Amino acid sequence: MLLRGVTHAAIGAAGVLLYEVLMMGEPEPEAAAMAMTVAVAGALLPDIDHPGSLVSRKATLVLKGTRLGVWITAVVLLVMGLYVYWPLMGVGLFMFAVSLVPHRGVTHSLVGALAIGLLLWAFAGSHVVPFMIGYLLHLLADMFTGGVPLLWPRENRIAIMHAKTGGLVDYLCLFVSLGFVSYWVANRVI
């Protein structure tokens, strides 16, 4: 079972906003918006290993929701990386590699988080903290819906509880997260 992508996105946005408010004081709305955007990307990325996930469907160019679609997209990105913008090669290789691993495997572990964090630091260092907040909050949230192999390659799943997708815990997390972000935005931007 996995939380819905919208819930992961909301948790990531709220988590990084809370971090910004507690650790940095009141962030400027533009800086907060950028941090939340990066955190949402981080909060969605662990599920890229599932072809039906929100992030995988959005990143796939054709045959959305299938591994074949992910592979075709990976090849397109590799070719574009050769001729247009070289970092796309890394994205293509990454998409192909994660399409070969089982869902809630390495991408849902501390090893996966560290690897992604190091890659991001190498290419976009200023966005590592908000991205990793989103990524790690995704792992924490998935501990409520069946657990994650946090200490991969050990297969033992660490779980807090076994809530169901679209159930009370899912909606509670969504509404609390959206409520916090909405409250902050309403009091700072408007």
For each residue, the residues with C-beta under 8 A, 3 or more apart:
1: 145 146 162 163 164 165
2: 47 50 53 103 104 142 145 165
3: 7 8 141 142 144 145 165 170 173
4: 7 8 54 165 166 170 174
5: 8 9 44 47 53 54 55
6: 9 10 54 174
7: 3 4 10 11 141 170 171 173 174 177
8: 3 4 5 11 12 43 44 47 54 137 138 141
9: 5 6 12 13 40 43 44 54
10: 6 7 13 14 173 174 177 178 181
11: 7 8 14 15 43 134 137 138 141 173 174 177
12: 8 9 15 16 36 39 40 42 43 44 133 134 137 138
13: 9 10 16 17 36 39 40 43 134 177 181
14: 10 11 17 18 176 177 178 180 181
15: 11 12 18 19 39 43 133 134 137 177
16: 12 13 19 20 35 36 38 39 130 133 134
17: 13 14 20 21 27 32 35 36 180 181 184
18: 14 15 21 22 180
19: 15 16 22 23 24 129 130 133
20: 16 17 23 24 27 31 32 35
21: 17 18 24 25 26 27 184
22: 18 19
23: 19 20
24: 19 20 21 27
25: 21
26: 21 188
27: 17 20 21 24 31 32 35
28: 31 32
29: 32 33 185 188 189
30: 33 34
31: 20 27 28 34 35
32: 17 20 27 28 29 35 36 184 188
33: 29 30 36 37
34: 30 31 37 38 130
35: 16 17 20 27 31 32 38 39 130
36: 12 13 16 17 32 33 39 40 130 181
37: 33 34 40 41
38: 16 34 35 41 42 127 130 131 134
39: 12 13 15 16 35 36 42 43 130 131 133 134 137
40: 9 12 13 36 37 43 44 134
41: 37 38 44 45 131 134
42: 12 38 39 45 130 131 132 133 134 135 138
43: 8 9 11 12 13 15 39 40 46 134 135 137 138
44: 5 8 9 12 40 41 47 48 53 54 55 134 138
45: 41 42 48 55 107 116 134 135 138
46: 43 49 107 108 112 135 138 139 142
47: 2 5 8 44 50 53 54 55 56 103 107 138
48: 44 45 53 55 56 59 95 98 107
49: 46 53 56 98 99 101 102 103 104 105 106 107 108
50: 2 47 53 56 103
51: 56 57 60 65 66 67 69 70 99
52: 56 57 65
53: 2 5 44 47 48 49 50 56 57
54: 4 5 6 8 9 44 47 57 58
55: 5 44 45 47 48 58 59
56: 47 48 49 50 51 52 53 59 60 65 70
57: 51 52 53 54 60 64 65
58: 54 55
59: 48 55 56 70 73 95
60: 51 56 57 63 64 65 66 69 70 72 73
61: 69 72 73 76
62: 69 72 73
63: 60 66 68 69 72
64: 57 60 69
65: 51 52 56 57 60 69
66: 51 60 63 69 70
67: 51 70 71 99
68: 63 71 72
69: 51 60 61 62 63 64 65 66 72 73
70: 51 56 59 60 66 67 73 74 95 96 99
71: 67 68 74 75 96 99
72: 60 61 62 63 68 69 75 76
73: 59 60 61 62 69 70 76 77 92 95
74: 70 71 77 78 92 93 95 96 99
75: 71 72 78 79 92 96
76: 61 72 73 79 80 92
77: 73 74 80 81 88 89 91 92 95
78: 74 75 81 82 88 89 92 93
79: 75 76 82 83
80: 76 77 83 84 85 88 92
81: 77 78 84 85 86 87 88 89 90 91 92
82: 78 79 86 89
83: 79 80
84: 80 81 88
85: 80 81 88
86: 81 82 89
87: 81 90 91 123
88: 77 78 80 81 84 85 91 92
89: 77 78 81 82 86 92 93
90: 81 87 93 94 119 123
91: 77 81 87 88 94 95
92: 73 74 75 76 77 78 80 81 88 89 95 96
93: 74 78 89 90 96 97
94: 90 91 97 98 119
95: 48 59 70 73 74 77 91 92 98 99
96: 70 71 74 75 92 93 99 100
97: 93 94 100 101
98: 48 49 94 95 101 107
99: 49 51 67 70 71 74 95 96
100: 96 97
101: 49 97 98 105 106 107
102: 49 105
103: 2 47 49 50
104: 2 49 107 108 142 146 148 149 157
105: 49 101 102 108 109 149 152
106: 49 101 109 111 112 152 153
107: 45 46 47 48 49 98 101 104 112
108: 46 49 104 105 112 138 139 142 148 149 150 152
109: 105 106 112 113 139 148 149 150 151 152
110: 113 114 150 151 152
111: 106 114 115 152 153
112: 46 106 107 108 109 115 116 152
113: 109 110 116 117 132 135 136 139
114: 110 111 117 118
115: 111 112 118 119
116: 45 112 113 119 120 131 135
117: 113 114 120 121 128 131 132 135
118: 114 115 121 122
119: 90 94 115 116 122 123
120: 116 117 123 124 125 127 128 131 132
121: 117 118 124 125 128
122: 118 119 125
123: 87 90 119 120
124: 120 121 127 128
125: 120 121 122 128
126:
127: 38 120 124 130 131
128: 117 120 121 124 125 131 132
129: 19 132 133
130: 16 19 34 35 36 38 39 42 127 133 134
131: 38 39 41 42 116 117 120 127 128 134 135
132: 42 113 117 120 128 129 135 136
133: 12 15 16 19 39 42 129 130 136 137
134: 11 12 13 15 16 38 39 40 41 42 43 44 45 130 131 137 138
135: 42 43 45 46 113 116 117 131 132 138 139
136: 113 132 133 139 140
137: 8 11 12 15 39 43 133 134 140 141
138: 8 11 12 42 43 44 45 46 47 108 134 135 141 142
139: 46 108 109 113 135 136 142 143 148 150
140: 136 137 143 144
141: 3 7 8 11 137 138 144 145 173
142: 2 3 46 104 108 138 139 145 146 147 148
143: 139 140 147 148 150 158 159 160
144: 3 140 141 159 160 161 163 169 173
145: 1 2 3 141 142 162 163 164 165 169 170
146: 1 104 142 157 159 162
147: 142 143 157 158 159 160 162
148: 104 108 109 139 142 143 157 158 159
149: 104 105 108 109 152 153 154 155 156 157 158
150: 108 109 110 139 143 158
151: 109 110 154 156 158
152: 105 106 108 109 110 111 112 149 155
153: 106 111 149
154: 149 151
155: 149 152
156: 149 151
157: 104 146 147 148 149
158: 143 147 148 149 150 151
159: 143 144 146 147 148 162
160: 143 144 147
161: 144 169
162: 1 145 146 147 159
163: 1 144 145 167 168 169 170
164: 1 145 167 169 170
165: 1 2 3 4 145 170
166: 4 170 171
167: 163 164 170 171
168: 163 171 172
169: 144 145 161 163 164 172 173
170: 3 4 7 145 163 164 165 166 167 173 174
171: 7 166 167 168 174 175
172: 168 169 175 176
173: 3 7 10 11 141 144 169 170 176 177
174: 4 6 7 10 11 170 171 177 178
175: 171 172 178 179
176: 14 172 173 179 180
177: 7 10 11 13 14 15 173 174 180 181
178: 10 14 174 175 181 182
179: 175 176 182 183
180: 14 17 18 176 177 183 184
181: 10 13 14 17 36 177 178 184 185
182: 178 179 185 186
183: 179 180 186 187
184: 17 21 32 180 181 187 188
185: 29 181 182 188 189 190
186: 182 183 189 190
187: 183 184 190
188: 26 29 32 184 185
189: 29 185 186
190: 185 186 187
